[in-house]
Amino acid sequence: MLEVQTARAYLSGIAMLAPSPDWFSGFSQINTCDVVTGEFIDHIEGPLGAYDAGTDGGESFMAEDMPLKAGERRPITSVLDEHFEGVYVGKYVLQKVVEP
């Protein structure tokens, strides 16, 4: 469980897609507050894509670990279409919890 305050109501999360050495999934800058009412949103969900961090030379999900040197690294790119046929790898769910 995470505690969120209205002054800092944005959430981001990231997770490794194992066994790949540098593939990951996540979500970024999700506003948990309704911009009109200022109230926290009860339920937020969305799809999770797949990305290659560009820090390893392997070209597939099961590739051996082949770290790249700093000058060889590539920009982060989506691998969703090429390796997952455009099917999202999961979804994120943010649920408001009110403690008694």
C-alpha positions in Angstrom: 0.0 0.0 0.0 1.2 3.5 -0.8 0.1 6.7 0.9 -0.6 9.5 -1.5 -1.2 13.2 -0.5 -3.0 15.7 -2.6 0.2 17.9 -2.9 1.9 14.8 -4.4 -0.9 12.9 -6.1 1.0 11.5 -9.1 2.2 7.9 -9.1 4.7 6.0 -11.3 5.8 2.4 -11.2 8.2 0.1 -13.0 9.0 -3.6 -13.0 11.5 -5.8 -14.7 10.3 -8.3 -17.3 12.3 -11.4 -16.4 14.3 -13.2 -17.7 15.2 -10.4 -20.1 18.2 -8.5 -18.7 16.8 -5.0 -19.6 13.2 -5.2 -20.6 10.6 -3.6 -18.3 7.0 -2.5 -18.0 5.4 0.3 -16.0 3.3 3.4 -15.8 4.2 7.0 -15.4 2.7 10.2 -13.9 -0.8 8.9 -13.1 -2.7 11.6 -11.4 -4.7 10.0 -8.6 -6.8 13.2 -8.0 -9.7 14.4 -10.0 -8.6 17.8 -11.4 -12.1 19.3 -11.1 -13.1 18.2 -7.6 -9.7 17.7 -6.0 -10.9 14.4 -4.6 -8.9 11.2 -5.0 -10.2 8.9 -7.8 -11.6 5.6 -6.5 -10.3 3.3 -9.2 -7.7 3.8 -12.0 -6.5 1.1 -14.4 -4.6 1.0 -17.7 -2.6 -1.3 -19.9 1.1 -2.0 -19.4 3.4 -2.0 -22.5 6.8 -3.6 -22.8 10.1 -1.6 -23.3 13.7 -2.3 -24.0 16.0 -0.1 -21.8 18.8 -0.3 -24.4 21.4 -1.3 -21.9 21.9 -4.9 -23.1 22.8 -6.3 -26.5 20.4 -9.2 -26.4 17.7 -9.0 -29.0 15.1 -11.3 -27.5 13.2 -11.9 -24.2 15.3 -15.0 -23.5 18.7 -13.6 -24.7 21.8 -14.1 -22.6 23.0 -11.2 -20.5 25.2 -9.0 -22.8 25.7 -5.6 -21.1 26.6 -2.7 -23.3 29.2 -0.1 -22.5 28.0 3.5 -21.9 28.8 4.7 -25.4 27.0 1.7 -27.0 23.7 2.0 -25.1 20.5 2.8 -27.1 17.4 4.9 -26.3 14.5 3.2 -24.6 12.1 1.7 -27.2 8.8 -0.2 -27.2 9.1 -3.9 -27.9 5.3 -4.5 -27.6 4.6 -4.9 -31.3 7.8 -6.7 -32.3 7.9 -9.3 -29.5 4.4 -9.4 -28.0 2.3 -9.0 -31.2 0.8 -5.8 -29.8 -0.7 -7.6 -26.8 -0.2 -5.7 -23.6 1.8 -7.6 -21.0 -0.6 -6.7 -18.1 -2.4 -3.9 -16.5 -1.9 -1.6 -13.6 -4.7 -1.1 -11.0 -4.8 1.7 -8.5 -7.5 1.4 -5.9 -8.4 4.0 -3.3 -8.4 2.5 0.2 -10.0 4.4 3.1 -8.7 3.2 6.5 -11.2 3.1 9.3 
